Amino acid sequence: MATDFTRRISERLALVIATGFGSGCLPLAPGTWGSLVGVLWFLALWKLNWLVPGIIVGLALSVVTAGVGERHFARKDPPQVVVDELACFPLAMLGLPVTPVWIAAAFVLFRVFDVVKPQPAHWVQRWPGGWGITADDVVAALYACGALHAVRWVVGELV
């Protein structure tokens, strides 16, 4: 059985992750800061050749820690909780060239789709706890990834 001390430490660790290691507490556009940490997360996973396992672990951590953050801040999808942006950015880059141009394009499109929330992102955001917080970002990342693959197909390898 966990002690109060263990529970407090676990909750603090979950909050550190949920806030994107504090990036969600920065002023103005916390989701953008969290997405920038997501770029670093993606680059680390790519460099270590752990992209798919890292995405799976990141999404699981997002669901769990975002739920903890929601309870802690006593608010549905609090702005400080940016682990969803952090964990989902690598999805936006799946199968794309890892170059500054493609990373920047994925970053911009991911942010646009995350803010605009085209369906089903708007619908899945209503799911409870960390599931809803994470699911709309999964949709945004997949839209960004799909759009960039379409651009790549139309334009070719020139860009």
C-alpha contacts under 8 A as a table, 3 or more apart, distances in Angstrom:
res1	aa1	res2	aa2	distance
2	A	6	T	5.88
2	A	7	R	6.42
3	T	6	T	5.15
3	T	7	R	6.24
4	D	7	R	5.04
4	D	8	R	6.09
5	F	8	R	5.15
5	F	9	I	6.19
6	T	9	I	5.14
6	T	10	S	6.05
7	R	10	S	5.06
7	R	11	E	6.07
8	R	11	E	5.10
8	R	12	R	6.10
9	I	12	R	5.09
9	I	13	L	6.15
10	S	13	L	5.17
10	S	14	A	6.12
11	E	14	A	4.98
11	E	15	L	6.10
11	E	68	V	7.18
12	R	15	L	5.01
12	R	16	V	6.20
13	L	16	V	5.08
13	L	17	I	6.38
14	A	17	I	5.17
14	A	18	A	5.91
14	A	65	T	5.07
14	A	68	V	6.72
14	A	69	G	7.55
15	L	18	A	4.77
15	L	19	T	5.97
15	L	65	T	6.65
15	L	68	V	6.94
15	L	69	G	5.82
16	V	19	T	5.44
16	V	20	G	6.45
16	V	21	F	4.91
16	V	22	G	6.36
17	I	20	G	5.12
17	I	21	F	5.46
17	I	65	T	6.67
17	I	83	V	6.41
18	A	21	F	7.38
18	A	62	S	6.95
18	A	65	T	5.13
18	A	66	A	5.34
18	A	68	V	7.69
18	A	69	G	5.98
18	A	80	Q	7.87
18	A	81	V	5.12
18	A	82	V	6.10
18	A	83	V	4.78
18	A	84	D	7.95
19	T	22	G	5.07
19	T	23	S	6.14
19	T	24	G	4.80
19	T	25	C	6.82
19	T	34	G	7.78
19	T	69	G	7.73
19	T	80	Q	5.52
19	T	81	V	4.63
19	T	82	V	5.29
19	T	83	V	6.03
20	G	23	S	5.19
20	G	24	G	5.91
20	G	34	G	5.71
20	G	37	V	6.96
20	G	81	V	7.19
20	G	82	V	5.55
20	G	83	V	5.15
20	G	86	L	6.72
21	F	24	G	7.68
22	G	25	C	5.41
22	G	26	L	7.18
23	S	26	L	5.48
23	S	30	P	6.71
23	S	33	W	5.57
23	S	34	G	5.66
23	S	37	V	7.56
23	S	80	Q	7.96
23	S	82	V	7.63
24	G	30	P	4.59
24	G	31	G	6.67
24	G	33	W	6.50
24	G	34	G	5.96
24	G	79	P	6.86
24	G	80	Q	4.27
24	G	81	V	5.94
24	G	82	V	5.49
25	C	30	P	6.61
25	C	80	Q	5.34
26	L	29	A	7.93
26	L	30	P	6.08
26	L	33	W	7.43
27	P	30	P	6.67
29	A	32	T	5.41
29	A	33	W	6.77
30	P	33	W	5.10
30	P	34	G	6.18
30	P	79	P	6.41
30	P	80	Q	6.47
30	P	82	V	6.98
31	G	34	G	4.96
31	G	35	S	6.06
31	G	79	P	7.23
31	G	82	V	5.69
31	G	85	E	6.43
31	G	111	R	7.96
32	T	35	S	4.98
32	T	36	L	6.28
32	T	85	E	7.99
32	T	111	R	6.98
33	W	36	L	5.08
33	W	37	V	6.52
34	G	37	V	5.11
34	G	38	G	6.21
34	G	82	V	5.10
34	G	83	V	6.74
34	G	85	E	5.65
34	G	86	L	5.35
35	S	38	G	4.58
35	S	39	V	6.33
35	S	82	V	7.70
35	S	85	E	4.98
35	S	86	L	5.12
35	S	89	F	6.48
35	S	107	F	7.32
35	S	111	R	7.80
36	L	39	V	5.05
36	L	40	L	6.72
36	L	86	L	7.44
37	V	40	L	5.10
37	V	41	W	6.23
37	V	86	L	5.81
38	G	41	W	4.80
38	G	42	F	6.02
38	G	85	E	6.44
38	G	86	L	3.69
38	G	87	A	6.19
38	G	88	C	7.31
38	G	89	F	5.39
38	G	90	P	7.02
39	V	42	F	5.03
39	V	43	L	6.17
39	V	86	L	7.44
39	V	89	F	6.54
39	V	90	P	7.25
39	V	103	I	7.73
39	V	107	F	7.81
40	L	43	L	5.07
40	L	44	A	6.15
41	W	44	A	5.21
41	W	45	L	6.20
41	W	86	L	7.09
41	W	87	A	7.71
41	W	90	P	7.53
42	F	45	L	5.14
42	F	46	W	6.00
42	F	51	L	7.31
42	F	89	F	6.99
42	F	90	P	4.95
43	L	46	W	5.04
43	L	47	K	5.96
44	A	47	K	5.16
44	A	48	L	6.13
45	L	48	L	5.18
45	L	49	N	5.91
45	L	50	W	4.93
45	L	51	L	4.86
45	L	54	G	6.23
46	W	49	N	4.90
46	W	50	W	6.19
46	W	51	L	5.42
47	K	50	W	7.76
48	L	51	L	7.81
50	W	53	P	5.58
50	W	54	G	5.59
51	L	54	G	5.10
51	L	55	I	6.05
51	L	90	P	7.58
52	V	55	I	5.11
52	V	56	I	6.34
53	P	56	I	5.13
53	P	57	V	6.17
54	G	57	V	5.11
54	G	58	G	5.80
55	I	58	G	4.96
55	I	59	L	6.02
55	I	87	A	6.69
55	I	88	C	7.43
55	I	90	P	6.71
55	I	91	L	7.17
56	I	59	L	5.27
56	I	60	A	6.26
57	V	60	A	5.16
57	V	61	L	6.10
58	G	61	L	5.11
58	G	62	S	6.00
58	G	87	A	4.87
58	G	88	C	7.72
59	L	62	S	4.92
59	L	63	V	6.27
59	L	84	D	7.51
59	L	87	A	5.66
59	L	88	C	7.02
59	L	134	T	7.36
60	A	63	V	5.31
60	A	64	V	6.39
61	L	64	V	5.23
61	L	65	T	5.79
61	L	66	A	7.98
62	S	65	T	5.33
62	S	66	A	5.50
62	S	83	V	5.47
62	S	84	D	5.51
62	S	87	A	6.47
62	S	130	G	6.80
62	S	134	T	6.36
63	V	66	A	5.47
63	V	67	G	6.29
63	V	84	D	7.82
63	V	129	G	7.68
63	V	130	G	4.15
63	V	131	W	5.32
63	V	133	I	7.39
63	V	134	T	5.99
64	V	67	G	5.39
64	V	68	V	6.55
64	V	130	G	5.95
65	T	68	V	4.90
65	T	69	G	6.11
65	T	83	V	7.64
65	T	130	G	7.03
66	A	69	G	4.90
66	A	70	E	6.06
66	A	77	D	7.98
66	A	81	V	6.20
66	A	82	V	7.93
66	A	83	V	6.70
66	A	84	D	7.34
66	A	129	G	7.08
66	A	130	G	4.63
66	A	133	I	6.73
66	A	134	T	7.61
67	G	70	E	5.05
67	G	71	R	6.33
67	G	129	G	4.72
67	G	130	G	4.11
67	G	131	W	7.72
68	V	71	R	5.23
68	V	72	H	6.08
68	V	130	G	7.77
69	G	72	H	4.94
69	G	73	F	6.02
69	G	78	P	7.57
69	G	81	V	6.18
70	E	73	F	5.39
70	E	74	A	5.76
70	E	75	R	5.64
70	E	76	K	5.96
70	E	77	D	6.05
70	E	78	P	6.20
70	E	81	V	7.56
70	E	129	G	6.77
70	E	130	G	7.62
71	R	74	A	4.90
71	R	75	R	6.97
73	F	78	P	6.68
75	R	78	P	5.58
76	K	129	G	7.61
77	D	81	V	7.00
77	D	129	G	7.86
77	D	133	I	5.89
78	P	81	V	5.66
79	P	82	V	7.03
81	V	84	D	7.46
82	V	85	E	5.39
82	V	86	L	6.41
83	V	86	L	4.86
83	V	87	A	5.87
84	D	87	A	5.20
84	D	88	C	5.91
84	D	133	I	6.61
84	D	134	T	4.90
84	D	137	D	6.25
85	E	88	C	5.26
85	E	89	F	6.01
85	E	134	T	7.94
85	E	137	D	6.35
86	L	89	F	5.84
87	A	90	P	6.84
88	C	91	L	5.41
88	C	92	A	7.11
88	C	134	T	7.86
88	C	137	D	6.12
88	C	138	V	5.75
88	C	141	A	6.17
89	F	92	A	5.28
89	F	93	M	7.02
89	F	107	F	7.40
89	F	110	F	7.21
89	F	141	A	6.24
90	P	93	M	5.21
90	P	94	L	6.55
90	P	141	A	7.98
91	L	94	L	5.31
91	L	138	V	7.39
91	L	141	A	5.61
91	L	142	L	6.48
91	L	145	C	7.05
92	A	106	A	5.91
92	A	107	F	7.87
92	A	110	F	6.75
92	A	141	A	4.42
92	A	142	L	5.85
92	A	143	Y	7.72
92	A	144	A	5.57
92	A	145	C	4.39
93	M	96	L	5.43
93	M	97	P	7.91
93	M	98	V	7.83
93	M	102	W	7.91
93	M	103	I	7.10
93	M	106	A	6.44
93	M	145	C	6.06
94	L	145	C	6.77
96	L	102	W	7.11
96	L	148	L	7.86
96	L	149	H	7.20
97	P	102	W	6.47
98	V	102	W	6.46
98	V	103	I	6.59
99	T	102	W	5.43
99	T	103	I	6.11
100	P	103	I	5.13
100	P	104	A	5.96
101	V	104	A	5.22
101	V	105	A	6.11
101	V	159	V	7.77
102	W	105	A	5.00
102	W	106	A	5.99
103	I	106	A	5.10
103	I	107	F	6.03
104	A	107	F	4.99
104	A	108	V	6.19
105	A	108	V	5.25
105	A	109	L	6.12
105	A	148	L	7.75
106	A	109	L	5.24
106	A	110	F	5.78
106	A	144	A	6.15
106	A	145	C	6.96
106	A	148	L	7.21
107	F	110	F	5.19
107	F	111	R	6.20
108	V	111	R	5.25
108	V	112	V	6.19
109	L	112	V	4.98
109	L	113	F	6.05
109	L	144	A	5.23
110	F	113	F	5.28
110	F	114	D	5.96
110	F	140	A	5.74
110	F	141	A	5.41
110	F	143	Y	7.67
110	F	144	A	5.27
111	R	114	D	4.98
111	R	115	V	6.12
111	R	140	A	7.82
112	V	115	V	5.26
112	V	116	V	6.01
113	F	116	V	5.11
113	F	117	K	5.48
113	F	118	P	6.80
113	F	140	A	4.85
113	F	141	A	7.59
113	F	143	Y	7.09
113	F	144	A	7.02
114	D	117	K	5.33
114	D	136	D	7.20
114	D	137	D	6.02
114	D	140	A	5.12
114	D	141	A	7.85
117	K	120	P	7.74
117	K	121	A	5.12
117	K	122	H	5.27
117	K	136	D	7.21
117	K	140	A	6.95
118	P	121	A	5.61
118	P	122	H	6.25
118	P	140	A	7.95
119	Q	122	H	5.43
119	Q	123	W	6.44
120	P	123	W	5.15
120	P	124	V	6.14
120	P	136	D	7.71
120	P	139	V	7.19
121	A	124	V	5.31
121	A	125	Q	6.08
121	A	135	A	7.16
121	A	136	D	4.35
121	A	137	D	7.37
121	A	139	V	5.55
121	A	140	A	6.88
122	H	125	Q	5.38
122	H	126	R	7.31
122	H	136	D	6.71
123	W	126	R	5.80
123	W	127	W	7.85
124	V	127	W	5.48
124	V	132	G	5.69
124	V	135	A	5.98
124	V	136	D	5.81
125	Q	131	W	7.94
125	Q	132	G	4.24
125	Q	133	I	5.95
125	Q	134	T	7.80
125	Q	135	A	6.34
125	Q	136	D	5.17
126	R	132	G	5.57
127	W	131	W	5.96
127	W	132	G	4.17
127	W	133	I	7.78
128	P	131	W	5.96
128	P	132	G	5.50
129	G	132	G	5.90
129	G	133	I	6.59
130	G	133	I	4.95
130	G	134	T	5.94
131	W	134	T	5.38
131	W	135	A	5.82
132	G	135	A	5.10
132	G	136	D	6.46
133	I	136	D	6.40
133	I	137	D	7.35
134	T	137	D	5.45
134	T	138	V	6.39
135	A	138	V	4.99
135	A	139	V	6.41
136	D	139	V	5.14
136	D	140	A	6.26
137	D	140	A	4.84
137	D	141	A	5.99
138	V	141	A	5.15
138	V	142	L	6.15
139	V	142	L	5.12
139	V	143	Y	6.13
140	A	143	Y	5.15
140	A	144	A	6.20
141	A	144	A	5.06
141	A	145	C	6.04
142	L	145	C	4.97
142	L	146	G	5.95
143	Y	146	G	5.10
143	Y	147	A	6.03
144	A	147	A	5.16
144	A	148	L	6.15
145	C	148	L	5.19
145	C	149	H	6.15
146	G	149	H	5.11
146	G	150	A	6.18
147	A	150	A	5.06
147	A	151	V	6.27
148	L	151	V	4.92
148	L	152	R	6.05
149	H	152	R	4.90
149	H	153	W	6.05
150	A	153	W	5.02
150	A	154	V	6.15
151	V	154	V	5.15
151	V	155	V	5.79
151	V	156	G	7.66
152	R	155	V	5.25
152	R	156	G	5.02
152	R	157	E	6.52
152	R	159	V	7.70
153	W	156	G	5.21
155	V	158	L	6.64
155	V	159	V	7.33
156	G	159	V	7.21
